[in-house]
């Protein structure tokens, strides 16, 4: 079973999540101990990054549709999902993306 990465389009077109959300997700692989802290004291970590209540709830839920609802970049959605649930790595595939690229070529 594979999961899909979601994109959210608004009336203004494709938008992206606030920088603070993206920075937190990127730092999960850069800042030693951050992932462990996110698991053990998520509210403190969320507050350190200045996240809104909606952003906190989305990151707690950690589902592809929820992550897309605040316009987290698709690559960062994948990174976050795998960081929070390492077994997701076995479900990741870029085959649909590759098929699209080869159709366009």
Secondary structure by P-SEA (a helix, b strand, c coil): cbbbbbbbbcccccccccaaaaaaaaacccccaaaaaaaccaaaaaaaacccaaaaaaaaaccccccccccccaaaaaaaaaaacccccccccaaaaaaaaaaac
